């Protein structure tokens, strides 16, 4: 029974470690969603402009004039990059949650075996 208890404790420690990973991935996912939405709003705003409109990019304390087509291309690249990163994070998050679910089942199995052993010891 001692062996089962140690195994259950090791699984709990691993589960907690995986939980930290899930939390970090979820936070990353939220960050990418926010950045993606922000860039989509910028794209929508740029799409409303006429082709001859003057736009400026903030570079530190200076505003630099920028070509509209370059700005649109830059925003589209960022949107593509955020979508790609978001896909990676979502896949990692899915894998981590699945791993955590398997760990939870295994932990419950050990806990039930320990309880059964304790009940048998109390009766016998």
C-alpha positions as CSV (number, residue, x, y, z in Angstrom):
1,X,0.0,0.0,0.0
2,X,2.9,2.4,0.7
3,X,4.0,1.9,-2.9
4,X,0.5,2.9,-4.2
5,X,0.5,6.0,-1.9
6,X,3.9,7.1,-3.2
7,X,2.8,6.5,-6.8
8,X,-0.4,8.5,-6.2
9,X,1.7,11.4,-4.7
10,X,4.0,11.4,-7.7
11,X,1.1,11.5,-10.1
12,X,-0.4,14.4,-8.1
13,X,2.9,16.3,-8.4
14,X,3.0,15.6,-12.1
15,X,-0.6,16.7,-12.4
16,X,0.1,20.0,-10.7
17,X,3.0,20.6,-13.0
18,X,0.9,19.9,-16.0
19,X,-1.8,22.2,-14.6
20,X,0.8,25.1,-14.5
21,X,1.5,24.4,-18.1
22,X,-2.2,24.5,-19.0
23,X,-2.6,27.8,-17.2
24,X,0.4,29.3,-19.1
25,X,-0.9,28.1,-22.4
26,X,-4.4,29.4,-21.7
27,X,-2.9,32.8,-20.9
28,X,-0.9,32.7,-24.1
29,X,-4.0,31.9,-26.0
30,X,-5.8,34.9,-24.5
31,X,-2.9,37.1,-25.4
32,X,-2.8,35.9,-29.0
33,X,-6.6,36.4,-29.3
34,X,-6.3,39.9,-28.1
35,X,-3.5,40.7,-30.5
36,X,-5.3,39.1,-33.4
37,X,-8.5,41.0,-32.7
38,X,-6.5,44.3,-32.4
39,X,-4.9,43.7,-35.8
40,X,-8.2,42.7,-37.4
41,X,-9.6,46.0,-36.2
42,X,-6.6,47.8,-37.7
43,X,-7.1,45.9,-41.0
44,X,-10.8,46.9,-41.0
45,X,-9.8,50.6,-40.5
46,X,-7.2,50.5,-43.2
47,X,-9.8,48.9,-45.6
48,X,-12.0,52.0,-45.1
49,X,-9.3,54.4,-46.3
50,X,-9.0,55.6,-49.9
51,X,-5.9,54.5,-51.8
52,X,-4.4,58.0,-51.7
53,X,-4.9,58.4,-47.9
54,X,-1.8,59.4,-45.8
55,X,-1.1,57.1,-42.9
56,X,1.6,57.2,-40.3
57,X,3.3,54.6,-38.2
58,X,4.5,55.4,-34.7
59,X,8.2,54.6,-34.3
60,X,9.2,55.5,-30.8
61,X,8.4,59.3,-30.3
62,X,8.3,59.9,-34.1
63,X,5.5,59.4,-36.7
64,X,6.8,58.0,-40.0
65,X,4.8,58.3,-43.2
66,X,3.9,54.9,-44.6
67,X,2.4,53.7,-47.9
68,X,-1.1,52.3,-47.5
69,X,-0.3,49.1,-49.4
70,X,2.7,48.5,-47.2
71,X,0.7,49.0,-44.1
72,X,-2.0,46.6,-45.3
73,X,0.6,44.0,-46.1
74,X,2.3,44.4,-42.7
75,X,-1.0,44.0,-40.9
76,X,-1.9,40.9,-43.0
77,X,1.4,39.4,-42.2
78,X,0.9,40.0,-38.4
79,X,-2.6,38.5,-38.7
80,X,-1.2,35.4,-40.4
81,X,1.5,35.1,-37.8
82,X,-0.9,35.4,-34.9
83,X,-3.2,32.8,-36.5
84,X,-0.3,30.4,-36.8
85,X,0.9,31.0,-33.3
86,X,-2.7,30.6,-32.0
87,X,-3.0,27.3,-33.8
88,X,0.2,26.1,-32.2
89,X,-0.9,27.2,-28.7
90,X,-4.4,25.6,-29.2
91,X,-2.8,22.3,-30.2
92,X,-0.4,22.3,-27.3
93,X,-3.3,23.3,-24.9
94,X,-5.4,20.4,-26.3
95,X,-2.6,17.9,-25.8
96,X,-1.9,19.2,-22.3
97,X,-5.6,19.0,-21.3
98,X,-5.8,15.4,-22.7
99,X,-2.7,14.4,-20.7
100,X,-4.1,16.0,-17.6
101,X,-7.4,14.1,-18.1
102,X,-5.5,10.8,-18.3
103,X,-3.5,11.7,-15.2
104,X,-6.7,12.5,-13.3
105,X,-8.2,9.1,-14.2
106,X,-5.0,7.3,-13.1
107,X,-4.9,9.3,-9.9
108,X,-8.5,8.4,-9.2
109,X,-7.8,4.7,-9.8
110,X,-4.9,4.8,-7.3
111,X,-7.0,6.6,-4.8
112,X,-9.8,4.0,-5.1
113,X,-7.2,1.1,-4.7
114,X,-5.8,2.8,-1.6
115,X,-9.2,3.3,-0.1
116,X,-10.1,-0.3,-0.8
117,X,-6.9,-1.5,0.7
118,X,-7.6,0.6,3.8
119,X,-11.1,-0.8,4.1
120,X,-9.8,-4.3,3.8
121,X,-7.2,-3.7,6.4
122,X,-9.8,-2.2,8.8
123,X,-12.0,-5.2,8.3
124,X,-9.4,-7.9,8.4
